[in-house]
Amino acid sequence: MSGFPNLTVLDHPLIQHKLGMLRERSTPTKIFKELVDEISMLVAYEVTSSLQLEEVEIYTPLEGTKVRRLAGLRPAVIAILRAGLGMVDGVTRLIPDAPVGHIGLYRDHDTLQPVDYYFKIPPGAASRDFILVDPMLATGGSATAAVRYLRQQGARRIRFMCIVAAPEGVRTMARAHPDVEVYAAALDRQLNERGYILPGLGDAGDRLFGTV
C-alpha cells in the first residue's frame, strides 16, 4: 500500500465479509473463534504464496513424472500468546505438518511496552520460514519484540500475519525490521489513547477466550 511498503492488505470479498462479522460487538465467542480461524486460513493462502519449491520425481498410477513440493524444512507457525493461538489452526490447515512455536508476550497497560514470559520454537531456525501470527498489530511493540527474539535464534525469513493492523504498528515494524512483510485483512484508522485499534474489534484475546 502507498506509504506502507512492508504491508499487504488482502481485499478478498470473503475476507472482508468475515471481517465485518468479526468486528460486530454482538458476535458471540463461538462465532468469533470460527471467524478468526477462517480469516486466518484465507490470509495464510497469500502469506505462503512465495514459499520455495523443489522438483521431485514420483510415480502416478500410470507413469513416472516430476512434481513440485515445498523445499527444505517446513515453515513454522509462531503464535504470540495468547491471542495468536486463535490463528494457528487456520494456518496449519494449509500446512498440516508445520511445527508450531509460542512466544509469550503481553502488553503492559500502563507503559504499553511488551513483557515476555515464554519462548519455545522448533529447531533449525536459520533454515526455516517463519509465519508469526497475532490478530492485532497495534503499537507494534509485541510484534517487533517477537521478531527480535526469532532473529536471536538465527531466523532469517519471517512474515508477520494479523487480521487488523494500525498505521502506528505497521510503521514500527518497518522501522525495526524493514525486511519483515506484514499481511493483514485490514489497515484501520488509528490507535486510541489506551493503544487500542480504532475501529478495531476490541481485545482479540478476551473475545477469543470469553474473558471480556
VORO-687082 format. One line per 8 residues: their letters; for each residue x, y, z of N, C-alpha, C. Coordinates in pm, 1 decimal. Each point is the difference from the previous one (the first is absolute). Example, Ala and Ser with C-alpha at 12.3 -4.5 7.8 and 13.67 -1.06 7.14 Angstrom:
<recs>
as = 1319.0 -569.0 780.0 -89.0 119.0 0.0 90.0 120.0 0.0; -35.0 105.0 -72.0 82.0 119.0 6.0 -77.0 109.0 73.0
</recs>
This chain:
<recs>
msgfpnlt = 83.8 -119.6 0.0 -83.8 119.6 0.0 87.3 124.7 0.0; -49.0 105.4 -59.9 74.2 125.4 -5.3 29.3 50.0 141.4; 126.7 26.1 27.9 40.7 46.4 131.6 32.0 -111.7 97.0; -32.2 -122.9 -36.9 26.9 -116.2 85.8 60.6 -110.9 -87.0; 124.8 14.9 -39.9 59.9 -96.4 -93.8 14.0 -140.7 55.6; -5.8 -15.2 131.9 13.0 -132.5 60.3 -134.1 -69.3 22.1; -110.2 63.0 -42.6 -134.2 -49.1 33.0 -74.7 -48.7 -123.3; -63.9 -118.2 13.8 -93.9 -50.6 -99.4 -135.1 -16.0 67.4
vldhpliq = -101.5 72.1 -48.4 -136.4 -12.5 50.7 -79.1 -82.7 -99.9; -63.1 -105.3 49.4 -70.8 -93.6 -86.4 -147.3 40.3 -9.4; -40.4 40.6 -118.5 -133.5 56.0 -20.3 -97.2 -102.2 -58.2; 29.0 -127.0 17.2 -86.3 -105.5 -53.7 -140.8 13.9 59.2; -104.2 -15.3 -81.6 -136.3 17.5 50.4 -34.6 -87.7 120.3; 44.7 -124.5 1.5 -31.7 -87.6 112.6 68.2 47.7 128.1; 125.0 46.5 -13.2 70.3 51.8 117.2 -72.3 122.1 53.8; -39.3 90.4 -88.8 -64.5 122.8 45.0 -138.5 -27.6 59.9
hklgmlre = -72.1 -94.4 -56.5 -130.6 -37.2 55.3 15.1 -55.9 141.2; 92.9 -91.3 17.8 20.5 -61.5 131.6 56.0 101.2 99.7; 83.8 90.8 -46.7 53.8 103.3 87.5 -111.0 90.0 53.5; -96.0 32.8 -85.1 -113.1 81.5 45.0 -77.6 -67.6 111.9; -18.0 -130.6 -10.5 -66.9 -75.2 106.0 85.3 -4.0 126.0; 129.4 -12.8 -17.7 92.7 -7.3 113.2 -1.8 128.9 81.1; -11.3 112.6 -66.7 1.7 129.8 68.6 -124.6 21.7 86.4; -111.2 -56.4 -38.4 -126.5 24.7 67.7 7.2 -40.4 147.1
rstptkif = -32.3 92.4 89.3 15.6 -26.3 143.0 -93.0 -106.8 52.8; -109.9 -27.8 -71.0 -94.3 -101.4 46.1 38.2 -141.4 -44.5; 105.4 -13.5 -78.5 41.6 -133.0 -45.4 45.0 -84.0 119.7; -61.6 -116.6 23.8 35.2 -80.4 117.6 136.4 -66.5 -13.8; 53.3 -46.6 111.7 134.4 -57.9 2.6 16.2 -112.7 -100.7; -95.6 -91.5 -5.8 10.9 -113.5 -91.7 15.6 46.3 -143.8; -83.3 91.9 -43.8 6.8 50.3 -137.5 127.3 81.1 -20.4; 39.3 77.3 100.9 123.1 78.7 -10.4 119.1 -91.9 -26.0
kelvdeis = 10.4 -109.5 75.7 109.6 -95.7 -20.0 -1.5 -57.0 -141.1; -117.9 -36.9 -46.5 -11.4 -58.4 -133.3 41.7 99.5 -107.4; -38.9 125.7 16.9 35.1 102.8 -98.3 150.3 26.7 -1.4; 62.8 6.5 117.7 145.1 18.4 6.5 69.9 -114.4 -71.8; -47.3 -121.7 22.8 57.0 -117.7 -64.6 -15.1 8.1 -151.9; -118.2 34.7 -47.3 -25.7 5.3 -143.8 79.1 111.4 -67.7; 3.7 118.2 61.1 76.1 111.2 -57.6 148.5 -34.5 -2.3; 47.4 -64.5 104.8 140.9 -37.5 6.4 37.5 -93.4 -114.2
mlvayevt = -86.4 -96.4 -29.5 28.1 -92.1 -110.1 4.7 74.5 -134.0; -93.1 92.0 -20.2 -2.7 74.8 -125.4 121.5 91.3 -13.9; 39.1 66.8 107.3 118.6 86.5 -5.1 125.9 -84.0 -19.7; 5.2 -116.4 67.1 117.6 -86.7 -10.9 23.6 -46.7 -142.6; -105.3 -13.5 -76.9 14.6 -40.1 -140.3 91.1 98.0 -73.9; -16.8 130.0 26.9 84.6 101.3 -62.7 138.2 5.0 64.4; 5.3 -13.3 132.4 127.6 6.3 71.5 95.8 -107.5 -50.4; -53.8 -116.3 -34.7 84.8 -112.0 -41.5 27.4 -2.5 -150.4
sslqleev = -43.8 100.5 -72.3 10.8 -3.2 -146.9 143.6 7.8 -50.7; 93.6 45.5 83.6 138.8 13.2 -45.8 92.6 -104.6 62.0; -55.9 -104.5 60.1 84.0 -106.7 53.7 75.8 -69.0 -113.3; 119.5 -47.6 29.7 84.9 -61.6 -101.2 -44.4 -143.5 -28.9; 11.8 -39.0 -127.8 -34.9 -134.7 -43.3 123.6 -70.7 -54.7; -5.9 -133.0 1.0 104.2 -80.1 -63.4 -66.8 -107.7 -84.9; 71.1 -45.9 -101.6 -55.1 -100.6 -90.5 40.6 -139.2 46.3; -97.5 -89.3 7.9 27.5 -138.9 37.8 -70.7 -92.6 -98.3
eiytpleg = 52.0 -123.7 -9.8 -60.3 -96.9 -90.1 -88.8 -95.3 78.1; -121.3 -21.3 -52.5 -94.9 -91.9 63.3 -58.8 -90.4 -108.4; -81.0 -95.9 42.6 -67.2 -88.7 -94.0 -151.2 10.1 18.6; -66.6 37.0 -106.6 -145.5 -5.3 -0.6 -40.5 -145.4 -26.2; -129.3 -32.7 3.4 -39.3 -136.8 -36.0 36.4 -39.1 -142.9; 37.8 99.3 -82.7 27.1 -28.0 -140.1 146.5 12.0 -39.9; 75.3 93.5 63.6 138.9 19.8 -41.6 72.8 89.0 99.4; 130.0 8.6 -19.8 80.2 91.1 79.8 -14.2 141.8 -50.8
tkvrrlag = 8.9 96.2 91.3 -7.3 140.3 -39.9 67.5 85.7 105.2; 27.0 122.7 -33.9 59.7 93.2 95.5 -106.4 95.9 51.4; 1.3 22.4 131.7 -94.2 92.1 62.9 79.2 96.3 88.0; -66.8 104.5 44.7 63.9 97.6 88.4 -59.1 -8.0 140.0; 88.2 2.1 98.0 -41.1 -4.6 139.8 75.0 106.8 78.0; -49.4 30.2 121.0 68.1 97.2 84.7 142.7 -46.2 26.4; 92.3 91.3 -11.3 141.1 -32.6 15.2 45.0 15.4 144.9; 91.4 -86.5 41.7 64.7 15.2 130.2 -92.2 -26.4 117.2
lrpaviai = 35.4 59.0 114.2 -79.2 -15.9 121.2 -135.4 67.5 -16.0; -102.1 -57.2 62.5 -132.8 58.4 -8.3 -3.7 136.6 69.3; -78.5 93.8 -54.6 -15.4 129.7 68.3 -54.6 -20.9 140.4; 44.3 82.3 91.8 -47.6 -7.4 137.7 -101.1 111.6 24.7; -104.2 -35.2 71.5 -101.1 98.2 40.6 28.8 36.2 144.9; 18.3 128.7 27.3 33.7 46.1 134.6 -111.8 90.6 49.9; -66.4 -45.1 106.1 -110.4 77.1 57.2 51.0 90.2 111.4; -33.5 128.2 -7.4 24.0 89.9 112.4 -116.2 -20.5 97.2
lraglgmv = 32.7 -50.6 119.1 -104.2 -31.8 98.4 -62.0 127.0 55.6; -131.3 -5.7 29.3 -81.8 -117.8 -15.7 -86.8 4.6 -124.3; -26.8 120.5 -50.0 -95.8 15.3 -109.4 45.6 -69.8 -127.7; 131.7 -9.8 -20.2 50.6 -65.8 -119.3 -41.6 -144.8 -12.1; -35.2 -63.3 112.6 -45.0 -138.8 -3.1 -123.2 -17.3 -88.6; -83.7 101.8 -4.4 -121.8 -8.8 -78.8 23.8 -6.6 -149.8; 122.2 32.6 -45.0 30.7 1.2 -142.9 74.2 -124.0 -45.8; 51.8 -78.3 92.6 88.6 -111.2 -34.5 -69.5 -105.3 -84.8
dgvtrlip = -119.7 -42.3 38.9 -68.1 -107.4 -73.0 -29.8 38.9 -144.2; -30.1 126.7 -22.4 -26.7 44.1 -136.1 121.0 -16.2 -90.0; 119.3 27.0 53.2 122.7 -14.5 -78.6 37.1 -146.5 -16.3; -8.4 -76.7 107.8 41.4 -139.9 -8.0 -99.0 -85.7 -78.8; -118.8 51.6 -25.8 -90.4 -71.5 -89.3 57.9 -1.6 -141.5; 75.0 103.4 -34.9 67.0 3.9 -130.1 130.9 -77.1 1.8; 70.1 2.6 115.1 129.5 -68.7 12.8 -9.0 -91.0 122.8; -63.0 -116.9 -13.3 -26.4 -83.5 118.1 124.6 -44.3 75.7
dapvghig = 113.7 -12.0 -69.7 120.9 -44.6 68.5 89.4 115.4 44.9; -52.6 121.4 0.4 78.6 114.7 47.0 16.8 -7.0 151.7; 123.1 10.8 49.7 18.5 6.6 145.4 -52.5 132.6 53.3; -43.2 -1.9 125.1 -59.0 119.4 61.8 82.3 39.5 121.8; 41.1 126.3 4.4 70.7 54.6 115.2 -84.2 105.0 69.2; 47.0 42.7 116.8 -75.5 97.9 79.3 94.9 102.7 60.8; -42.0 124.7 -6.0 71.8 107.7 66.9 -98.4 68.4 93.6; 31.1 -3.9 129.4 -88.4 59.7 99.3 33.9 144.7 24.2
lyrdhdtl = -88.5 87.8 -42.4 17.8 144.6 17.3 -133.3 60.4 42.0; 5.2 99.0 86.3 -120.6 79.1 25.2 39.1 146.4 6.1; -98.8 84.8 -26.7 26.2 143.2 -2.9 -36.5 61.4 134.0; 97.3 63.8 63.6 -26.0 69.1 125.7 -99.2 113.1 -26.1; -110.6 -0.2 73.3 -106.9 96.6 -28.8 38.7 143.4 35.7; 101.3 17.5 83.5 43.0 135.6 36.1 105.3 53.7 -96.3; 102.2 -83.7 -29.7 109.4 45.9 -85.7 -22.8 -32.3 -146.9; -94.1 -94.4 -27.7 -26.9 -50.8 -134.8 119.5 -73.7 -59.2
qpvdyyfk = 98.1 -36.7 84.8 118.8 -71.9 -45.5 -18.9 -151.1 19.1; 62.9 -82.2 -88.3 -15.0 -145.2 12.1 80.5 -56.7 116.6; -57.5 -98.5 66.6 66.3 -73.1 107.1 -0.2 -147.3 -40.4; 116.8 -65.6 -0.3 7.3 -138.6 -45.2 0.9 -96.4 117.8; -57.3 -119.8 -21.2 -3.9 -101.1 105.5 17.3 -141.8 -51.7; 2.3 -22.8 -133.1 15.3 -135.5 -52.2 54.7 5.4 -142.2; 88.2 -97.9 -34.3 55.5 -5.7 -135.7 35.1 -144.1 -32.7; -64.9 -56.9 -101.0 28.8 -135.3 -45.3 -29.5 -10.0 -148.1
ippgaasr = 104.8 -24.9 -80.1 -17.5 -12.3 -144.4 66.7 -128.3 -47.6; -36.6 -49.4 -118.6 62.8 -122.1 -51.5 145.4 24.7 -38.5; 81.2 -106.6 -7.0 141.3 14.9 -36.8 16.2 35.4 -147.5; 123.2 34.6 -36.8 31.4 30.1 -138.6 -45.8 136.5 -44.6; 7.8 97.8 89.9 -54.8 133.2 -29.7 60.2 62.3 -125.2; 128.5 -19.1 -20.9 66.2 64.4 -113.4 -46.0 -56.5 -133.5; -57.7 -119.9 0.5 -37.7 -66.2 -124.8 -150.3 -2.7 -23.4; -76.5 66.9 85.6 -145.6 -3.5 -12.0 -57.5 135.4 -39.9
dfilvdpm = -120.5 -5.8 -57.2 -85.1 117.7 -8.0 -85.0 3.1 126.3; -22.2 119.9 53.9 -82.5 16.8 118.7 -119.9 86.7 -32.7; -117.5 -45.4 43.1 -122.6 78.0 -11.2 -41.8 35.2 141.8; 18.5 125.8 35.6 -29.2 49.5 134.7 -143.3 51.8 0.4; -82.9 -49.8 92.4 -143.2 33.9 -4.8 -47.1 66.3 129.0; -79.1 103.4 -16.4 -66.9 71.2 109.3 -115.4 77.0 -65.1; -121.8 -10.5 51.0 -112.8 65.3 -67.3 15.3 151.0 -16.1; 68.0 66.7 94.1 7.2 145.5 -1.6 145.3 47.4 -8.7
latggsat = 25.3 94.5 -88.8 127.4 71.8 -2.5 -33.4 143.1 41.0; 15.4 29.6 128.2 -42.8 129.9 54.1 119.6 95.1 9.0; 64.3 6.4 115.6 118.9 86.1 11.7 119.0 -59.1 -73.6; -0.7 -131.4 -16.8 112.3 -68.1 -64.3 106.1 -46.5 97.7; -16.5 33.0 127.8 102.0 -36.2 97.9 18.4 -149.5 15.1; -109.2 -72.9 18.1 9.3 -145.3 16.9 49.0 -67.3 -127.8; -50.6 44.8 -112.9 37.8 -61.5 -127.3 148.5 18.1 -29.7; 51.2 121.7 19.4 141.9 22.4 -28.3 88.4 -72.4 100.7
aavrylrq = -45.1 -11.1 124.6 76.1 -76.1 99.8 5.0 -146.9 -38.8; -114.5 -54.9 -46.4 -3.3 -140.2 -40.8 94.7 -25.1 -117.0; 2.4 90.3 -96.6 92.6 -14.2 -112.7 143.9 4.0 50.8; 27.9 89.6 93.1 135.8 9.2 55.2 42.1 -130.8 66.7; -89.7 -61.1 75.9 32.3 -127.7 64.8 26.4 -108.8 -104.1; -78.8 -2.0 -107.5 23.6 -97.8 -105.6 134.6 23.1 -67.3; 33.4 125.3 -23.1 129.8 32.7 -60.3 114.9 -50.5 88.1; -15.1 15.1 129.1 104.6 -43.2 92.5 24.9 -149.8 -7.7
qgarrirf = -101.8 -75.2 -45.1 14.8 -144.7 -16.6 45.8 -38.2 -140.5; 25.4 99.5 -84.0 52.1 -25.9 -134.2 -101.3 9.6 -112.2; -125.7 31.6 31.0 -103.0 8.5 -104.7 31.5 112.7 -96.9; -16.2 -28.7 -127.9 29.2 101.0 -102.2 -121.7 34.1 -85.5; -91.4 -95.0 -16.9 -116.7 21.1 -86.1 -124.8 0.9 87.8; -51.7 118.3 24.4 -113.2 16.5 91.1 -107.8 82.6 -69.2; -123.6 -47.0 8.8 -115.7 75.8 -45.5 -92.3 18.6 120.0; -59.1 117.3 10.6 -93.3 26.8 110.2 -141.2 4.8 -55.6
mcivaape = -88.9 -73.7 64.2 -137.1 -13.5 -48.2 -97.0 40.0 109.9; -89.3 92.3 -31.9 -100.1 44.3 96.9 -134.3 14.4 -69.9; -100.5 37.5 75.7 -131.4 24.1 -59.0 -23.3 150.1 -16.3; 27.7 75.1 105.2 -17.9 145.5 -4.5 129.9 68.2 42.3; 43.7 98.5 -76.9 122.1 74.7 30.1 -30.8 148.1 14.3; 77.0 66.7 84.2 -5.8 146.0 12.4 120.4 59.5 -72.7; -14.5 119.4 -56.8 113.6 62.4 -68.1 123.6 9.6 88.9; -21.7 29.8 129.8 113.1 14.0 92.6 78.9 -130.2 10.4
gvrtmara = -70.6 -112.2 7.6 67.9 -128.1 11.2 74.2 -38.9 -125.9; -60.2 27.1 -115.1 65.2 -31.6 -127.4 128.4 81.1 -14.2; -5.0 127.5 36.8 119.6 83.9 -8.6 107.4 -46.1 99.1; -41.8 -39.8 119.3 96.1 -49.2 98.5 72.1 -123.8 -52.5; -73.9 -91.9 -60.2 61.2 -119.4 -56.8 95.3 35.9 -113.2; -40.4 93.8 -84.6 84.9 39.6 -112.7 131.1 61.6 47.0; -6.8 77.4 107.4 123.6 61.5 52.4 90.4 -104.0 65.6; -58.9 -89.5 77.6 79.1 -96.5 75.1 48.4 -115.9 -87.4
hpdvevya = -86.4 -46.4 -90.5 31.5 -118.0 -81.3 -52.2 22.3 -142.2; 69.0 81.6 -78.7 -51.6 37.3 -132.2 -15.8 -116.6 -96.9; 65.5 -111.9 26.9 -9.5 -114.5 -90.6 -114.4 -94.4 35.2; -73.6 27.3 107.7 -111.9 -85.9 40.4 -127.9 51.3 -65.6; -59.2 -83.6 -84.1 -125.3 36.6 -65.5 -117.2 -20.2 96.1; -91.7 94.7 -0.3 -118.9 -5.9 84.0 -121.2 -26.0 -89.2; -79.4 -100.5 37.9 -122.8 -33.5 -72.3 -117.8 21.2 93.9; -102.2 69.1 -47.5 -115.7 31.0 84.2 -127.5 -3.3 -82.9
aaldrqln = -112.0 -21.1 69.3 -129.5 8.5 -66.1 -47.9 144.8 -8.3; 54.2 88.0 87.1 -41.7 140.1 -1.3 106.4 87.6 62.7; 15.0 119.5 -53.6 78.9 106.1 62.6 -100.5 99.6 56.4; -9.9 6.1 131.8 -98.4 86.3 64.0 52.4 143.0 15.4; -82.0 85.8 58.2 25.6 143.9 -0.7 114.7 41.5 91.1; -4.2 -42.4 127.9 97.3 50.9 96.7 -12.2 -75.7 130.8; 88.7 34.4 94.7 -9.3 -48.6 137.0 -66.2 106.5 86.9; -72.1 -45.9 102.8 -50.3 96.8 97.7 103.8 21.2 109.8
ergyilpg = -34.8 78.0 102.5 96.5 35.2 104.9 42.0 -120.4 83.5; -74.9 -108.7 -6.2 34.2 -122.3 73.4 72.5 -101.5 -87.0; 28.8 37.2 -123.3 70.8 -89.8 -90.2 -87.7 -102.6 -68.1; -132.9 21.2 -1.4 -90.8 -90.1 -70.1 -23.4 51.4 -141.5; -16.6 -94.8 -92.4 -20.5 35.3 -139.9 -143.5 48.1 -21.7; -12.9 109.6 -76.7 -130.5 53.4 -38.2 -18.3 -9.8 -150.9; -114.7 -49.9 -51.5 -113.7 -50.1 78.2 25.9 -135.1 65.9; 92.7 -77.2 -54.4 44.5 -121.6 65.5 -107.9 -105.2 18.4
lgdagdrl = 25.4 -88.3 96.0 -97.3 -103.2 34.4 5.9 -32.6 148.3; 51.5 95.1 79.0 11.0 -21.1 144.0 125.3 -77.2 35.0; 2.2 -60.0 118.1 112.8 -81.4 43.6 -17.7 -140.0 -56.3; 82.8 -36.5 -99.2 -18.2 -128.5 -68.5 14.1 -117.8 95.3; 95.3 7.2 93.7 18.6 -109.3 94.2 -121.9 -20.0 87.8; -53.5 108.3 52.4 -119.7 -9.7 84.1 -118.4 -56.7 -78.3; -14.8 43.9 -123.8 -114.2 -46.9 -79.0 17.4 -145.0 -44.9; 123.5 -42.4 -22.1 25.0 -138.9 -36.1 -26.2 -96.1 114.8
fgtv = 38.9 41.9 119.7 -3.5 -91.5 113.5 -109.6 31.0 101.3; -90.3 90.4 -36.9 -116.9 26.4 83.7 31.2 66.0 131.1; 105.6 82.6 3.2 40.0 65.9 124.1 -30.3 149.6 -2.2; -95.0 37.6 -86.6 -37.7 141.6 -11.4 -59.4 48.2 133.6
</recs>
